[in-house]
């Protein structure tokens, strides 16, 4: 027995674990226990070690090997348990930080593991805070774009203030919000969307769809959630002279001429705004643009609808070029007829004639 103890002592000292085992705190805990009790305790702890290794990530093979030669231990059980601990220690050294693995004292290692976990928790909290800030930045950018859009709509409505034609007294653009998109925006603003947007295992497209399903109430279309225009609801409204109330410019409630007039009015104020912005960036201001409106094959337009369009073009200072059968009978325009002719030599030519309708103004 003495010979085996001396041999085990030499091996433990060579492995660098004897000094830890001979520490006063360890000796104090074990000196009062008998060898039988220590053996039972070692057996219990050895089985627990093998079980923990078996169920750990990547440790199943090592745990089963330790359990196998511990079960087959004979009187050399001291050497067997020493080998089991050395195998487990080598496995741990490959999976824990160096500042933890280099310590032979298990208690000191546990203390360092605790310190390391605390630093990881602090780092995780900081990263979550940063991610929350990124999510808030997304919401803040969308809000900024929406405010700019509202200012643009206000300027467009100012330009639409003088639009009047036919029975239409006024045209304006109303801008509202989309409720299901507002829920998504709140989730981005308050950080609830972090779990979807910043998951490394999920592509950004899938993350956006998941965010849309959870907060927007939809099944697909998440790729549009970063587009600020998806958060705005634009409505064109018109006011008639007889009602003096604003109503949605529904094509089914407008005549053909009125529908074209409303669309043309919106188009022209948008083009005017673009021209105004383009002039800001030019070193020299341009003399202006040719304001032309083309309508081809406008067969559905009656004389009343044409009169509405002519009035609109006068108000907006537009020159209207239109191909419609009723133009020849309408006032306020010049009608051109194009006739293809073949002369005596077989050459084709197009003859153009123009006349103004009696009663037309300027």
Order of alpha helices (4+ residues) and beta strands (2+ residues): alpha-alpha-alpha-alpha-alpha-alpha-alpha-alpha-beta-alpha-alpha-alpha-beta-beta-alpha-beta-alpha-beta-beta-beta
